[in-house]
Amino acid sequence: MGQVVMDRGAGNVTGSGPGANGHAATKIRSYAPATGELLGEVKVTSADEVKRAVERARRAQEAWGALPVEERCERVLRFRDAIVDRADEIVDLLVRECGKPRHEALLHEVMVAADLATFFAKAAPRVLAPHEVKLHMFKHRRSFIHYKPRGVVAVISPWNYPFQLPLRDAIIALLAGNAVVIKPSEVTPLIAQKAKEVWDSAGLPEDLLQIVPGYGPTGAALIEAQPDFVILTGSVATGRRVAAACGERLIPCVMELGGKAPLIACADADVERTARAIVFGGFSNAGQVCVSVERVYAHREVHDKLVDRVVELTKELRQGDPSAEFVDVGAIIFPHQIDVAEKHIADAVGKGASVRAGGKRREGPGQFFEPTVIDGCNHQMTVMTEEIFGPIVPFMRVSTEEEALRLANDSHLGLNAYVFSRDRDHATRLAERVEAGSVLVNDVLTNGGTPDTPFGGIKASGFGRAMGEEGLREMCNIKHVSVERVGMGSKDPLWYPYTAQSYGWFRKGLRALFSGGGLLQRIGEIL
Ligand code: NAD
């Protein structure tokens, strides 16, 4: 086959010509979004190569899965150490390939990955230890729960946190005893290569953690290669395709998909803290975050003060090439994301909203979109209802917190949400009623970096959990082993023969055990 070289991100463009969706591509070119500079080329993995990678991973997993969990932890910590040792070169590449500020590359990518590895290496022996479940009725038996590796875990990941997101899933899967094959985003192929290079340099088994760069079809080929588990982090549209492909093959999966995080600013919100949180939560990583503040419902008591302060703070942000200087906001990963931002703004302005800050793309070189604040928004506007994934914060004025809550819940997405109030208990009660996988009170974004807690969405934001004990156990087959406590002899009253006499006993047993609270409850209390 001749070479078809595609620019990164081009795989996201639909069309019927050669190379549309990456079907015919054999190489990916990676450009710096902040400068347009060509950074490198990566070979696309063919479907056959993907299949062989999964076969090699399967063989590597046998020995790895048989190791005591403590030894797996010790080896994963070696990987963590290699990441920390090489932090500067990883940060440099993240800054150049993603156009993200140096602080974000260090804190939100390298630090998060190192912390997650440390946290789970400590937690895994306890969380994965077999434990007994006390049976409420079958007291003559003992039940034990074991957490077994699933086998080969396929990790399909996006470009917005191209280091920590695939490594998050990979590290958790590895600690649980699995081998991992990562299909990194076609938009950030070089950073994925770097992660693999760091793994290999730590002297860890090469086939245990592999990467298969490529476009969507490479991801599809990975699922066709029949891994034992799939975790996708990506858009809702891709989630539907990947979940369907997994369903067809009965491969269990986790879907970490898009978000539309609402922020409710209550009447008593601390305006300064809320404003700073909105600016950070809306413009971190240039708004290209699944848990970005994507819509603000501000109580009329604080609305005007809050919008004014957010506009002021937004105008103070420094945007530019993060590889040349310390900036607050970097570049937009590829031109399509800028088109999306412009469409949302045009739709909102056409329906009566006002742009209070930003609102435009910046002239090249590089792809930049100004941090943008819009007010006067409502749910007729796409900016309030569809994922933006760019540096735009839309505001809507509400008269009551109940109205804010109803609007926050009026979404097909439910990943993160935020509530700001000076009354912590009140905010917590409100948080309990918001439909989302995670709700933070008086804070934004941080749960992406707390490995202790489960992360994931409801509704079209996906299912299953990454991180937390739940996320670690998600990477396991849960196995129940049941053993007799006392010998029952050769006959068991529940087995054959079915006689009229035994039926009578069981009928009496039904009443004795369950009517009016019954014997069962008393037995449970005694034992
Ligand atoms: P995307 O859906 O375009 O791509 C995600 C990955 O899926 C890429 O590696 C892509 O090549 C692959 N893919 C595409 N088609 C496939 C197919 N048919 N089979 C298998 N794999 C396929 O997403 P993106 O643009 O890279 O990332 C942005 C999206 O990710 C946003 O919607 C964002 O909200 C979401 N996201 C979610 C989380 C979360 O934890 N919930 C975190 C980060 C990003």
Residues whose N, C-alpha, C, O or C-beta is under 5 A from the ligand:
A	BS01	NAD	I156 S157 P158 W159 K183 P184 S185 E186 G214 Y215 G216 G219 A220 T233 G234 S235 V236 T238 R241 V242 E256 L257 G258 G259 C290 S461
